C-alpha cells in the first residue's frame, strides 16, 4: 500500500477538502484525486463523497480512517528506526509555538541531551495553527502551546503559568509595541485589540520586540520572567495602573510518548520548576 496515498487520504479526512489537502501537501489537485482513486481501487470501495462543501467520508471511509492512521504511524516508527544517528536508540519529535522555544524548548532539549542521551530529537518551531495541526495529525510527539485543543489520544497538561505585564524603556518609553501573544490575549485585553492598527511596530516574536525596546526604546506587554532582570537593573520599569494577564503554558503530548518515554515528560516538568530568569 502506497504511503503517499494513505497520507493524502488522512489529509483530506482532516481538512474536509481535496483542494485544501493539495495545498497542505504541496501537490496539485489532480495528484490528490489520482492518489485517492488508486487507494479506492486497491480497497475496492469508495472512501469519499464530494460535494460543493468539500469531501465527506463514506461509512467505509470512516471505518478505514483509524486503520490508515495506525499504518502511517507504524511506517513513521519503522522509518525512524533505520535513520537514527549512531548511538541513538529511538527518536522523538517535539514542537513549540514561536514564543515558547526560547528558552523553554531549548532548556527541555538540553535536559534530555544530558539525561536521555539515547534519544534522537527532532524539533519543530512554528506558529500556533501549524503546531496544532501537527499535533492533530500526530506528526509531533509533544509540543509546548498556549491555547490547547483536545483531540483523540492527545493529553493536555499545564506545566506553568506566566504573567504578561506592561513595561517601558526608562529612557525612551515610545513607540508603542504590539507583540503577538495570540488571539486570546487580544480578546482579553480589548484595549490592545482596539488600538492595534495605530501601533506602528508589531512583532511575532517576544524576544525580537524586547531586543528592540532595550536598544531603541518603546513599551509593550512582556512575560514577567523575561523582563525581571531588566526591571531589577533599571533598564525597564513597569507602567503603573496597568493590568497583568495570565498566560498559561501547556504541554500537549501523544499517548505513545507517555508510554515509551515517560522521562521526557518528567524532564519538562523539572525544567518548568526552575526559577532561573528567562533571557533573550
N, C-alpha and C positions, 0 to 999 in steps of 0.2 A: 504493500500500500504506500503510495507516494506521500511523504511527509508534507510537502508543499500543499497538496490537496487538502490534507487534514487542517493545516494552519489556515488555509483560506476558508474552509467550512466553519471553523471556530470563529474566525474574524467576522464573517457575515452574521453568524448567530449572535455575536456580541453587539455589532453595530446596527443590525437590522436592515442592512442595505448593501447591495452589490457595489454601488458607487463608492460609499464610504470605506468599504473593505478594500477596494482597489487603491484608494488614496492612502490608507494606512499601510498597505503592503508595498506601496510604490510600484505598482504594476498597472497595466491597462485593464479596463472593464472586460474587454474581450478575453484576456488571460484568466480573469476570475471566473467568467462564465464557462470557459473551456475546462478549468480545473474541477468545477462542480459537476459538469456533465460527465467527466471521466470518473469521478467518485460515485456518482449516481449509477453509472453503467456497471461499475465494479460491484456495487452493493445490490443492484437490481431493484432499486426503489427510488422514489422521488423524495428529496430532502427539504426543498423549499417551495413555497407558493409565493410568486412575485405579484405585486400589485402596485398601484400608484404610491402607496405609503412606504413601500420598500420590499422587504422579504421576510416572510414568516415561516418558521419551521413547521413541517408537517408532523404528524404523530410519529412517523418513522424517524424523522429528523430529531425530534425531542428524545426519542429512545437512544439514538446513536450518539448524541452530544456528550454524555458523560464518558462513554467508551472512547470517543475521539480524544477527549482531554487526557484520559489515562494513557493512551498510546503515545500521545505527544509528550507527556511528562516522562514516560519511560524512555523515549528516544533522547530527550534532553539529558537525562541522567546518564544514559549509555554514552552519549557524545562527550559529556564532561569527563567521564571515566577514562577515556582514551586520549584526551588532550590536556590532562593535568601536567603542570610543571614538575620537574624532577623532585622527588621527595615529598610531594603533596599526595595525601590520601583521598581527599574529596574536595568539592568546590561548592561555594555558595555565592549568590548574587544579592547584594544589599543596595538599597537605594535611599535617596534623601531628596526632599524638596530643596530648592535653591538656597533658602535662608537657614538651612539647618546643617549643611555639610561642614561648615566651619564654625565651631570646632567639633561638634558632637559626633558626626560621622567619622571624622579623622581620628578623634580620640578612641572611638569604638574599634576602628580597624587597627589602630596601633596596639590596643589592648589585646586584640585577637592575634596579632603577629607575635606577641610575646607569650601568650598563654595557650594559644591553639596553633602552633606553627605548622601542623599537618594540613591546615586548611588553605586552599587557594581561594582568594576573594576577588570577585568582580564587583565594581562599584558603578552605580548609575546615579547621576545628579541631574535633575530636570525640574520643570515646572510641576505644579500640583496636579494638573489634569493628566499629564503624561505618567507621573508616578502612580496615580490612582488607576489608570488604565492598565499599567504593567502589573499591579497587584491583582486586579480583576482577572487578567489573562494568565496569572500565575507565572509571569516572567521574572518576578522578584520573590526571593525567599522572605525578605523582610525589608521594611522601609520606615524612615522617620518622616512623620507627616503632622500637619496641624489640624486638619478637618477630616476625620475618618469617615469612610463609607463602609458598610457592613455587607460583605459578600460571603457566599457559602464557603466554608473551610478556612476563612480568614479570621484571625484573632486580633483584637484591639486591646492595647494596654497603655494607660497613661504613664509615662516614665518621669515626667517632671512638669512643673508649671512655671512659666516665666511671666514677668510683668513688662509691659511696654510703658515707658514714661517719656514725657515731653522734656527735651533738653535743648540747650543752645550753646553756641560758642561764646565764651565770656567776653571776648574782644570784638567779635563781629557776629551779632545774633541773626542777621539776614544773609541770604534769602531763605524763604520757606522751602523745606524739602519734603517731598512725598515719597515714602518708602512703601513698596508693595508688600504689605503684610497679609494680603488675601482679602477676599470679599467680606468675610465675617468681621474683620477689623473695620473696614469701611462702613459696613452696615451698622456696627455698634457705635462707632464714632461718626455720627451724622455730620458733624462739623467738617471733618476731613473729607467726607464724601461730597459735601455741598460746595467746597471751595477747591476741589481737586483741579478743576480746569484753570484756576487762577494761580496755581502753584507752578513757578517756572521750571523747577527741576524735579524730575521723577526718576526713581531708581528701582530696578527689580531686585537688587541685592543690598541688604542692610550694610554689610561691610564696605561696599563701594560708597554708599551715602555717608557713612561715618568717616571714611577717609577724606572725602570732600569737605565735610563740615570741619574736621580738625585742621585741615590745611588752608581752607579758603573762607570759612565761616558758614553760618546757617543755623537752622533749628529743625527738629523733627522728632518723631517718636522712635525710640530705640529700646532694645532689650536691656533690662537693668544690669544683668551680669556683664554685658559687653561694655557699657559706658561707666560702670562703677569706678574703674581705675582713673578715668579722666575727671570724674566728679571729685575724687579724692585729691588729685594733684592740681585742681583748679583750672584745668583747660576747658572744662564744661561746667555748666550749672543747670540745675533743674528749674524749670519755669514754674513759679508758684501758681496755686489755684487751678491746676490742670488735673484732669482725671488720669488715673492709671488703668491699664487694660490687662485683663488676664489673657495669657497666651499659652495655653496648654500644648505640650508636645507629646505625641503618641507614637508608639511602635505598632505597626501592623505587620503580622507575620503569618506565614502558612503553617499548617499543622505539621508538615514534614520537617520544618526547621526545629520545632519543639521536640519532635520525636527523635530526630537524628543528631541534633546539635544543641542540646539544652544549655551548654556552657556559653554559646553565642549570645543567648538572651540574658544570661546572668552577667556577662561582660558589659552589656549596655546598661544594665541596672547599676552596676558598680560605677561606671563612668558618670552616669547621671547624678550619682550621690556625691561626686567630688565637688568641693567648694571652691576650687581654683577659678579665678576670673577668666572670662572668655575674651581672648584678644582677637584683633582683626585677623 
